Amino acid sequence: MMHVGFFCLFVLSAVDVASSEKVCSFQDVLNHLNLTKNNELFYMTRPVKDHRLATDVSLDILLYAILDVRETDQTFIPYVWLVVSWQSQYISWNPKDFCGIEKVSIPQEVLWKPDLTIEEMIEKDRAPLSPHLTISSNGEVNLQNDLVMVSTCRMHVYKFPFDTQSCSLSFRSIIHPLTEIHLFHNSSSKEATKESKEFMRTQYEWLFNDIKIYTETTHSFGYDQDVIIFTINMKRRSILYIVNFLLPVLFFLCLDLASFLISDNGGEKLSFKVTVLLAVTVLQLILNDILPASSNRIPLIALYCIGVFSLMMLSLLETIVVMYLMRKDSEPQEDKAEKDRCLKEDKRGQVNFHNCEEAQQQPDG
């Protein structure tokens, strides 16, 4: 009987423990906060109880890929992962009251979000926006999005194709001054560079070097604003340009120099030089489509092509002059040979009077 009593007591205690376990859901947290789309308290204004307090907004990016760099348009197309965090003073709960729930995902439309813009962006983001953001029990709001942006970038192509480009992404608020939104970043330049290199998917024809992050205060539209600038430094892969452009131009120059071994008597040398010169002209047209027209300095590769083109042009002019002088020198000898031929034919009685009259009118060499 005693064993039966202990067994019954154990069963009853297990039932009491099972019945005392509380079942919670994310909706319970939202009901506690009264967080709905109809509650204007959360999405109409900045989430501060005192308007004199600024909202601290943390902003970090991770570079996933370099999709394209257009020298002619001077545009830069990166694929980045954006992480934005800020504090809401209207959101807080005790995780112990809700079965340890510390984070809840909700639609973006429910909460206020900082009006951040990228100054260099010239086209709308082509990647789909994340429909949700995350709120924490301490009031922290976290928004993560991937962006495929087309941004302007001033290209310096003086050392093309051995150039290094630096393109910046500047984030700031559209209407809020410094006293209302304070921007800062958590990751250092070294940390952002390391993480970007670990997660880099593709780099196009470039080699990613590093990311420089710094914050500055600018004065625009009558008030001060925080601006976070992410500068992406990258180096061009030059091997393809060396093989497909620089070496062929050099080879054409060598062929032009080798053409001096061709005899000047016929027209083959002149036609060969003109053909080689036209080939270099085609390469220059291709280069003109690559380099931007707004460059302040003439790129070294353009000077290289102009120099080779000038040498080949001088070589062609030299060939034309030499052939002209040789022709002038050979004319008196031809006239003398024609006179001798006429005299021989005269003795034989086979004279061509028209040709002989022309030969006799020429002065003796």
C-alpha positions, 0 to 999 in steps of 0.5 A: 500500500505504501508503494501504491501511495508513493506512485500516486503521489508521483503521478499527481505531481507530474500532472501538476508540473505539466499543467503549470507549464505555460504555452506562449506565442509571438502574438502574446508579445504583440498583444502585450505591446498593443503593436498593430498596424492601426496603432499610430504610436509606433510608425507615425513618429520617431520612437522617443518619449522626449522630442529633444532626444536623438535616435541613435541609428547604427549602420553597417554594410557587408560587400557580397559582390562587385557586379560591374564597373562601367568606365564610360558611364562612371558607375559602380554596381555593388551587391551589399548587405545592409544592417540597420539598428535603432532603439524604440522607447515604446517597445519593451517586455520581460522575456520571463513573462513570455516563456523566454521570448526575446525577439519577434519578427514583424512586418516593416510597415508596423514600425517607424524606420529611419529615412536613410538615403545613399547620395551616390545612388542613381537607380532604384534598388533591384533586389527585393526588400526584406518584408520583416524586421526584428524587435528585441525585448530591450527595445532594439529594432534590427533591419537587414536588407540586401541591395543591388545599387547603381551608384556614381563613381569618379573613375581615375583611368590615367594608369589604365589598365593598372589602375586602382579605383575607390568608390564611396557609398554615403548614407545620411538622413533625408530630412532629420538633422543631427539633433534628431538622428545620430548615425554611427557604425559598429564595425571597424574598417578592418572588421568590415574588410575581413568579413567582406573578403570571407563572403565575397561571391564575385569580383568581376574583373576587379580585386577587392582591397578593403573598405574604409569607414568614417563618419563626418558631419555635413551642413546642408539645407540649413542644418547639420547631418551625420554622414557615414561613408563607406569607401570601397577600394579595388584593383583592376585585373590587368592581365587580359588587357595586356594580352588582348591590347598592349601586346598586339599593338607592340606586335604591329609595331614590330611588324612595321619595323620588319617591313623595312626588309621588304624591297621598295621596287614594288607596291607590296611594302606600301600596302603592307604598312597601310594594312598594319596602320589600319589595324592599330586604328581599329584597336584605338577605336576599341580603346575609345569605347572603353575609356570615359570621355570626361577624363581630365588627363590623357591615360598612359595607354592612350599616349602609348597608342598615339606614340605607336601610331605616330611611329608607324605613320612616320614609317609610312611617310618615309616609305612613300618618300623613298619610293618617290625618290627612287622613281625620280632617279630611275626615270633618266635611265629609262629614257636612255634605255628607250633611246638606245632601243629606238636606235637599234630598231632604226638600224633593223628597220623596225622603228616605232616613230611615236615612242622614238619621238617622245624619247628624243624630246627628253633631255639627255641624262 
